[in-house]
Amino acid sequence: MEADSSQLAEATAGHNLEVGEEGRDPESNTLHEPLLKRNRTLSSNPLALVGAKVSHIESLDYEINENDLFKHDWRSRSKVQVLQYIFWKWTLAFLVGLLTGLIATFINLAVENIAGYKILAVVHFIENERYLTGLVYFTGANLLLTLFASVLCVCFAPTAAGPGIPEIKAYLNGVDTPNMFGVTTLIVKIFGSIGAVSAGLDLGKEGPLVHIGSCIASLLGQGGPDNYRLKWRWLRYFNNDRDRRDIITCGASSGVCAAFRSPVGGVLFALEEVATWWRSALLWRTFFSTAVVVVILRTFIEICNSGKCGLFGKGGLIMFDVSDVVVTYHVMDVIPITIIGILGGILGSLYNYLLHKVLVVYNLINQKGRIHKLLLALTVSIFTSVCLYGLPFLAKCQPCDPSVQEICPTNSRSGNFKQFNCPDGHYNDLATLLFTTNDDAVRNIFSSNALKEFQPASLLIFFVLYCFLGLFTFGIAVPSGLFLPIILMGSAYGRLLGIAMGSYTKIDQGLYAVLGAASLMAGSMRMTVSLCVIFLELTNNLLLLPITMIVLLISKTVGDSFNPSIYEIILDLKGLPFLDANPEPWMRNLTVAELADAKPPVVTLCGVEKVSRIVEVLENTTHNGFPVVDDGVVPLMGLATGATELHGLILRAHLVQVLKKKWFLPEKRRTGEWEVREKFDWVELAERDGTIEEVAVTRNEMEMYVDLHPLTNTTPYTVVESMSVAKAMVLFRQVGLRHMLILPKYQAAGVPPVVGILTRQDLRAHNILLAFPHLQGSKSREKKH
């Protein structure tokens, strides 16, 4: 893995470099030329960083392959089979919600109990004034928990490192991310999240929960892990990229719902942030999955409230209920609300910029090997532990307010007004924020009706610390999420602004903290609708809706003027070929024919092709799709005899299966429909296992023939060569294509029926600018205007 990582040293930082033999361009070679990058040729890098592992990536087949087998199966399906298919879709959606809810509950219980007993043990040392012993115990416990999480990721499942959301976005966009949804990744993500969050690192379990939900969905859809799949016939209907995409979308929604107890917010998060393709039926199923998650969480919360869950109290599930707080505004409140929005946009874009630089440095460190990855994670853990334990000693002890209903002071696992090192009747406000779990820190800083609970100096220390921790914790080899660090940073400056406003505003300081958190999330992640609903469901107060909407809109607008969202930056750093929703303006000045000219000639196959030709093509190219062309066809409508027919497109995976099953003909002829059904099933054709290296063909078999007509997709998406690249990119992305054929504008004798093939890599702006550098000038001029 480290050898591959060194090849990707700067490719993962968004640069296209010369790569080794493993990193050759899959679309920039002719049949007999070596696979080397050529000047003035559309080039791409087939390597990308998936989690923390360098992987060879391909595109997914979201397009329906309408060959003869599919058409026959579609015609022969009975109403019972159709109803059964629909029933199992809803059953899978239910199971995704059920298992995600159960695993989220398990993670919450484990984190709250592990972190709780750790904190109580340290409190015992502090009460006995054994401060140094408390520091050693606190740092050592966090170090062991971080080591546990990091070893799992480094040694067993590198794809489990990080949040997983960028890879899920790429998968739903049409990029295959290998080993991203395996059972090992799922197990490491669960226990790694428990270890990392319990260690007090500045990260959340929200991103990992989204990944966990997606892993559950993928494993259910394919019938289990690769080596132990269930072979039930009904499961085989879901063994294709289209249905797996829908199920994984349900899993991502369920993960967000499990993190925030926000069912509608989870659905909108999938719609706004991760999903590229959407329809009404998918909306219903994702909503059903999130509803199941909420029922599971609510059930376990009721059980835990009776004291049957150890130290699990209100923690573990961020719930800031301000339904009893009366929210009133006046004209002067427009000013601080606008300031919060502007600050969120500026600070969010600045955070994205700095995190980009940190991740580039971390990538260079991680390339040096496993030991360096572990040392980096442990270094961050030690620094975090020393800060969380030591900084509260800098804060002044505050006297308890007798009017406050909560217990003050307290040294319990959770709650406001931590006594820490203060005398009786006093509390340490900085320890209330630092010496606790991240979820409790959010709940404490969001607390309402306590105007002088936190001093400005303590909030400023908290804000500066979490800015540093938020930058330097993300990127180490543990499962981590971005939601919680950004919420903590935003709530700190939001509450500071609320204190600064003083009597000039009627909005509670806790609500300012909520608005600050929302503004920074919008400024960094650039989400609006889903964030608004998530915070609405967290606060349980509709009166917050107008000002939350205003803050989110301002923050996103300001942030967009500086740089892309944090997930887009991470996608670019990892080298994942994500297609944006909006094409670059200069793409309208370029036609798809010009792109085809920058590529080697397209490789075509005949409808009835010789086995030796198929083997030659598969061995000497890395293309995944080949046009099937028939010469000398007699047309039906009075055209010239001997016309050339474009029969369709056949996939590499299908050609490999033909060779594996040795479906050969001794003479050159077309087969009957019954012959192909004896050898192949349309469900089998959805499999993409196997390579040409695994196939053995004898010399006699090389002289035989294969009828490709029954296996060819007869309805591929095509565009005329005069179409602009911008228009082609929009079509490619919205339909979820893997290949797009370019047809000539004029049909005449001697004109080939196919001008070229466009793939995902051909439509990426970065790759186009490398082949057409003169467009860089027009890009700069458009930015100026």
N, C-alpha and C positions, 0 to 999 in steps of 0.2 A: 504493500500500500504506500509505503514511504517513497518507493521508486516512482510510482505513478504520480504521487503528489509533487515530486520535484519537477516532473514534466509540466505540471499545471501551475507552476510557481506564479506566473503572472496572468495566465489565462483565467484563473479564478478571480483575479482583480479586474477583469473586464478587458484585458488586452488579448489580441489574437496574435500568437507567436508561432514560429516554426515548431512543430511538435515531432516527437519521435515516431517510430513505425507504428506504435499502438495508437498514436493520435492522428493518423492520417485522415485527410478529408474524405468523407464517404460519398460525396457527390461531385468531386472535381477530378475524375480520372476517366481515361478512355479504357477500352477493353484490354489493350495490350501494353499500356504505359504503366510505369511504376506509380504507386500511390504517393505522389509528392505534390506539394502545393505549387501552383503555377502562377506566374505574374498575370495580372489582368484577368483573373479567374475568380468567380465567386467561391469563397473558401469558408470553411467552418471548422470548429473544433468539436469532435465527438465526445470529448471528455468534459465532465462537470463534477462539481463537489456536491454530493448528496449526503446531507448530514455533515459528517467529518470524513467521509470516504470518497476518494476519487473513483468515478464509475464511468463506464461507456454507456452513453444514452442513445435512445432512439425515439421516434415519434410513435404515437398510439393510433390505432385504427378505429376512430369514432364513426367513420363513414360506414353505412350499410353496404356490404359486399353483395351486390345483386347478381350472383351467378346462377347457373341452372339449379344447383342443389338448394340454394336459399329459396328460389322461386317455387320449387316443388314442395319444400317443407311448408312454405307459407300457404300454398293452396290446399295442402292436405291437413292442416290443423283443424281439429274439431272445436266446437264451442266450449266443450269441457276442458280441452287443453288450454284454450285462451284464458278461461276463468281460473284454471289452476295456476297459470303463469302469473296472473294478476294477484291471486291470493298469496302466493309465495313472495311476491314483491313486498306486500304489506307485512307479511310475517317477518321478513328480513328487516324491514324498517323497525318493527316492534323489538326484535332481538337486539338490534344495534342500540336502541334507546335503553333497553333493560340492562345490557351488559355495561354500557358506558356509565349509567347511573350507579351500578353496583361498584365498578372499579373506582369511580370518582369518590364514592363514599369511603371505600377502603383506603384510598390515598389520604383523604382528609383525616380519617381516624388515626392512621399511622403517623402522619406529620404532627398532629396536635398532641398525641401522647408522647412521641419521641422527644419533640421539642419541649413539651411541658415538663417532663421529668428532668430533662437537662437543665432547664431554667430553675426549677425548684431546688435542685442540688446546688447550683451556683448561689442561689439566694441564701441557702443555709450557711455557706462560707462567708457571705457578705454580712449576715446578721452576727456572726461570730468575729467579724473584723479580720478575717483571713483573706484579705483582698488578693494577694499574690497567688494563693492557692486557687481561689476562684477563677482568676485569669487563666492559669494553667489548665484547670479542669475544662473551662469553657472553650478555650482554644483547642485543646486536645480532642474533645468530643466532636467539635465542628470539623477538625482535621480528619478524623476517622470517617465521619459521615461523607465528607467530600471525596476522600480517597475511595470509599466504597462506590459512590456514584461514578467517579471518573474511571476507575478500573473497569467497571461494567461497560462503559461506552468505548473506551480505548481498545479493550481486549476482545469484547464479544459482539458489540453492535455499534460501529462508528456512525451508522446512519441515525442512531437514536440521539446523538448530540444536537444541541440547539432546540429551537421551538418546533421545527417540522412544518410550519405554516408555509414558508416559501416553496418547499418541495411539493406540498399539497396543491398550492396554486399552480405550479408548473404542471403537475399531473392532470389537473382538471382543465388545463389549457391545451393538453395534448402531448406532453412530454413524459415518456416513461422514465421513472426514477427507480432504478433497481434496488432491491432489498429494503425499500422504504416501508413496506407494509407487512413484513414477515413476522413470524411468531417470536423470533429472538429479539427483533426490534421492539415489539410490543412489551415483552417481559422486562427488557432493560429500561424501556421508557418508564414503566410503572415504578420499578424499584429504584431506578436512578433519580426520578423526580422526588420520591420520598426522601432519599438521602440528601440530595442537593437542597431542597427546601427546608428540611429539618436542620441542616447545617447553618442556617441563617444567612445564606448567600443572597445577594440582591437580585433575585429572580423569582418568577412565579410559576405556578403549575398550570396556568391557563393555556399557554401555547402547547405544552406537552399533552394536555387533555384533548385538544383538538387533534393532535397526531394520534393519540390513543384511540379516540373514537373512529378515526379513519382506518387505523390498523384493524380494529374489530370488524368494521364494515367490509374491508377487503377480504379478510380471512373467512368471514361468513359467506360472502359471495362466491368464493372459489372452493368452499367446502373444507377449509382447514389449511394447515401448512402444506408446502409443496410436496414433502415426502410422505405425508399421511392424509391425503385428500380423501374425502368421502366420495364415492362413485355413484351416489343417487342420481337417477336420471333427471329429476326436476332441477337439481343443482347445475346440471350441464347447460341449462338455458341461460344461466347468468355468467357463464365462463366466456365472456367477451368484453371488450373494452367499453362499449356503450353502457351496458347494465352495471358494470363495476364502477363507472364514473358516477352514476346516479346514487349507488349505495354509499360510495365514499363521501359524496356530498351530504348525505344524511348523517354520516359519522362525524364530519366536521361541524355540522350544526349542533349535534348532540354534545360534542366536546365543549363548545362555547356555553351552551346551556348548563352543563355540569359545573363549569367554572364559576359562573355568575348567577346561577339559578334564574336564568333569563331565557324562557322558551322563544318568545317572539324575537328577541335580540339575537339568539342563535341562528334562527332562520334568515334574518336580514344580514347577519354577518356573512353567511355562506353566499347569499345573493350579491352583496355589495363587494366583498373582499376576495373570496377564494374561487367562486364558480365563474367560468367563462360562458357556459351554456346553461340555459334555464328554460323551464316550461311549467305550466300550471300544475300538471300531475306531480312533478317533482316538489313543488311548493307544498302540496298537501302531505306528501310522505315525510318531508323534513319536519313539518310542523307536528306530525304524529309522533315522530321519533323524539323530538324535544319535549312533547307532552308526557311521554313515558318517563323520560329522565326526571322531570319535575316531580312526578308522583313518587318515584323511588327516593329522591332526595328528601322530599317532605315527610315520607314515612320514616326514614332513618333519623331525621331531626326530631320527630316526636319521640322516637325510642330513646335517643340520646338525652333529651330533656329530662327523662326520668332517672338519669344518672347511671345508665348501663353501658356507657361508652368510655369509661376511664376518665381522662382529663378533657375529653371533648365537651366544650361548653358552647359558647356562641361562635367560636373560632372555626376556621376551615372553610367557611362559606361566607364570602364578603356580603354582608347584608346591612345596609345603612337605612334603617326605616325612619323616615321623618314625616310619616303620615300625620303625626300629631303636631307638627310644627306649622304655624301659620305663616305663609310666605306672602309678604306684601312688597310692592315696589313703589317707587316714585321716580320723578324725572331724573333726579340726580344719580340714580342707580345705573342709568345708561352709560355714564362715564366709566365707572369701574368695570362694568361688564365688557365694554369695548376694550379697555386696557387689558383685561384678562385674555380676551380673544387674540389681541395683537401679540401679547407676550407669549401665548401658547404657540402661535405660528412661528415667531422668531426663534424661541427656545427649542421648539420641535425640529425646525430645519437645522439649527445649529447642532442639536443632538445627533441628527442623522449624519451630518457632515463629519463630526468628530468620531462617531462610531464607525463610519466607513474607514477612516484612517487607522483606528485601533484594530479593526478586523483584518486589514491588510498586514499589519505588523504581526498579529496573532497567527495569521496564515503562514508567515515565514518561520515563526517559532515552531508551529505544529509540524511543519515539513521535516524537521530534524529528527523525528521519531517519537515513539511512544513515551519514553522517559521524559522528554521535554513537554509533552502534553500533560503528563501527570504533575510535573514540577510547576507548570504554569497554574494549573488548577489549585494546587496546594498553596502556592504563594498568595493567590487571591484570597483563599480561605483564611490564611493566617492574618493578612492585612485586615480583612473584614471583621474577624473576631476581635482583634485588638481594638479596632475603632468602636465597635458596638459595646464593648465592655469598658473601655477607658474613657471615652468622651463624656458619658454621663457624670463623671467625677468633676468635670469642668462647670457643670450647671449649679446654680444656687438652689437650695431647698426652698420650696414654696409652702406657706401655711395652708392647711386644708380649709376650704370654704364650708362652714356649717350648713349653708343652705343647699348644698349639693346632695342629691339623694343617694348617689353611689357611695360605696365604702371608700373612705379616705383616711389614712393611706392603706395600701394593700401590697402584699408580697406574693399574692397568688399567681397562678400561671398566666391569667389574662386579666383584663380590666384596666380602667384608667387609674391615675394617681398612684404610680408605683413608688413605694417608699425607698427602695434601693439602699443608699447609704445615709439617708436623712433620719433625724430623730423622730420620735413619736409626734403625731399631729402635723407632720410635714411630708411633702412628696417631692420627687425629682421628675420634673416635666420632660426632660430629655431622655431619661431612662424609660419613661412611659412610651416613648416612640421607638427607642433603639433596643431596649432589653426585653424584646418580645418577638413573636412571630410576625411576618410581614402582613398577614391578614389582620391580626390584632392591631398592628401599627396603623393600617388604613382605617379601621373602625375607630381607633382612638383619635386620630387627627380629623376625622369627619364628625366627631361628637358635637352636639348642639347644646345650646343653652348653658354654656360655660365660657363666659367671655374672657376670663383671665386665666384659663387653665394652662395655656402655653405662652411662654415669654417670647418676644421677638428674637432674642439672641439664640434661644434654643431652636426655634424654627429655622433660623438662618444656618446654624450648624447642621441641622438635619438636612436641609436642602442641599448645601454644598457637599456634604458627605455622600448623599445618594446620587448626586450628579456624577461624582467620581466613581462610585461603586457601579452605577448603571452603565458607565462606559467600559469599565475594565472587567466586569463580571461576565457580560454577554460575550460569547465567543470561546470560552473555555470548554473543555470536553466533558460537559455534563448536560443533561436535559434542562432546558431553560426557556422561560417565557419572557416576553417584553411588556406584557400588560401591566403587571404589578410594579416593576421599577418606574415606569412612566407615571402611573397613578400616584406613587409616593412622591415623586419629584413635583408633579403638578399640584398636588394637594398642599404641599408646603408653601409654595409661593402664592397660591390662592388664599390660604389662611393668613399669610403675611399681609396681603393686600386688604383683607377684611379687617385686620387690626389697624392698618394705616387709615382706613376710611373712618373708623371710630363711629361717632354719633351721626356722621353724614349719611349713613345708610341704615336701612331697616332690615337688610338681609343678614341672617345669622352667619357667624364666622365659619361654622361647619359647612354651610351651604356654599360659601366662598371656596372652601377647600374642594368641594365636589366640582364646582365650575372650573377651578384650576386644573384638576385632574382631567376633566373632559377636554379642556382646551389643549393641554399638552399632548393628549392622545390623538386629537384631531390634527394638531400641528406636525406630529411625527408619522402617524399611520395614515392620515388623510381620509379617514372614514367619518361619515356624518350621520346618516340615517340609523345605521345599526348601533353606533355609539349612543345616540340620543335615546333609543329605546332601551338599551342596556342600562344606562344610568337612570332612566325613568323607572324601570323595574327594580333597580337597586334601592332607590329612594322611596318608592311607593307613594309619590306625591305628584299629581298632575300639574300642580301650580308651578313646578319647576320647569315645565316643558318649554314655555316661550323663551326664557332667558338661556336655557341650555341650547336651544336651537340657534339662537343668535351667536352665542360663544363658539359653537362648533363651526358655523358658516364662516365667521371671521377668521378663526384659526386655520381652517383648511385653505381659505383664499390666500392668506399671508404666506403659509408654508409652501403652497404650490408655486409661488413666485420665486422661490429660492432653489429648491431641489426636489427630486422625486420622493415618494414615500419610503419608509424604512424597508418595507418588504421588497419593493422594486430594486432598491440598492443592494439588498442581500442576494436577490435573484441574479443581478448582474455580476456581483462578486463571485458567486458560485459557478457562473458560466452556464446557467440553465437557459436554453433558448426560448424565453417567454415572449409571446407576441402581444404587444400592447393593443388596447382597444382602438386607439387613434393613430393612424399612420402619420408619418412626418409630412409636412406640406410639400417638400421637394420631391416626394415620391410621385406626385402627379405629373412631373416633368419627365418621367421615365416610363417606358412601356415594357410589358413582359417579354416582348421579342428581344429587346436589348439585354434583358437578363439572360434569356436563352442563348444569345450570342456570346455571353461571357462564360458559358459553360461548355464542356465537351459535347460532341454530338450525342443525341439520345440513343440508347441501346434498345432495339426492338426485337421481338420474337415473332415467328410465324404461328398461325393458328394450329397447324400440325407441324411440330418442330422435332428436329433430330435430337436424341438424348445427348450426343456429344456437344452440340451447340449449347444446350441448357447448362451442362456441366462447365463448359468453358466460360460462359457468362457469369455463373455464380462464383467460380473460382477467381476470376480476374476483375471483378467489380464488387463494390460494396453497396450498390443500389438496392433498394427494398421494393421497387415497383418497376415493371417493364410493360410498355405498350405492346399489345398483341395486334399484328397487322396481317391481313390476307391480301395477297396480290392476285390479279387475274380474276377478280370477282365479276360475275355477270349481274349488273344492276337490274332492278325491277322496272325503273321508270326511264326507259329510252335514252340512257346515257351511253357513252362510248363503251364498247366491250373492253374488258381488261382493266376495270377500275380498281383502285386500291381501297380496301375497307379497313377502318379502324374498329376492330371488334371490341376492344376494351383494355383493361389493365389487369395484370396478374401480379400477385405479391410474391416476394422471394420465399416467404414461409410456405406458400402453397407449392411452389416448385420443389422445395426441399422434401415436402411430404410425398409428392409424386415420385421422386427418386427413391425415397425410403421404402415406399410400398411397391416400387417397381411396376408401376402401371404403364407398361410399355406395349407397343404394337409392332408386330413384325413388318407391316407394310404401312405406307403413308395413306391414312384414311381418317375420316371423322367417325366418332363413336356414337352409339345410341344413348339415349338418356338413361336407360336401365343399366348400362354397363358402368357408368360412373357411380351410380347409387350403390352398386355392389361393393365398390372399393372404398368410397368416401361417405362421410356423414358431415352435414354442414356444421355441426357442433365441433367436430374434430378440426375443421378448418379455422376455427377461432383460436386454436392453440398456436403459439409462436415458438414452441420448443424445437430445438434441433438446428444444426448448422451443416453446411456442405462438407465440412471436414469429417462429420460423422457418417457420411454416406459412402458406400463402396459400390462401384459400378464396374462390371467386367468389360473386357474389350468387345465381346459380342453384343452386349447390351448397348454399347456406345453407338452401334449402327442402327439401333431401333428408333421408333418414333413415339411421340406423346401428343395426344390430342388435348390442347390447352383450352379449347372452346368452353367445355362445361365448367371449368374452374375460373374463368375470366369474369371479372366484374364488368358487365356490359354497359353500365351506366355511370362511368366515372365523371367527375365534375371537370368541365373543360371551359377555357376562356379563349377568345380570339386574340391573336398576337398584337393587336393594336390597343388592347386594354391597358390602362395605367396601372402601375405597381400598387398605388394606393387603393384602388378599387379591388384589385386582386387580393390584397392583403386582408381587407375587410371581409370579403367572401370566404377566404381561407380560414380565418379565425372564427367567424360566426357559425360556419357549418361544421367546424372541427375536422378539417381535412388532414390527410397525410401527404397526398400527392394531388397536384393540379396539372392537367395536360394543357399545353398551349397548341392551338390549332392555327393553320395558316389562314390568312384573310382571303386569299384567292385559291380556288380549286382548279387545277389544270394538270395535264399530263406531265409527269416527271416531278410534280410537287409532292413532297412527302406529306402524309396525312397528319403527322405530329411534328411540330417545330421543336418542342422541348418539354421538360417536366419541371415544375416548381415544387420545392419542398419548404419546410419551415425555415431551414437555415438560409435559403435563398431570399427570403422576405424580411430578414432581420436587417435593421438599418445599419448596424455596425459592419456587417459583411458586405452590404451593397456599397458602402462608402469606401471600403478597401478596394473593390473592383472598379469603382467610378470615383476617383478622388476629386474630380472637378466639381462634384456635387457638394463637397464640403464648403466651397465658397458660397454657393447659393443658400446653404443652410445658415451660414453666418450672417448673410444679408437679411434673411427672413427674421432672425432673432433681433437684429437691430431695429427692424421696422415694427 
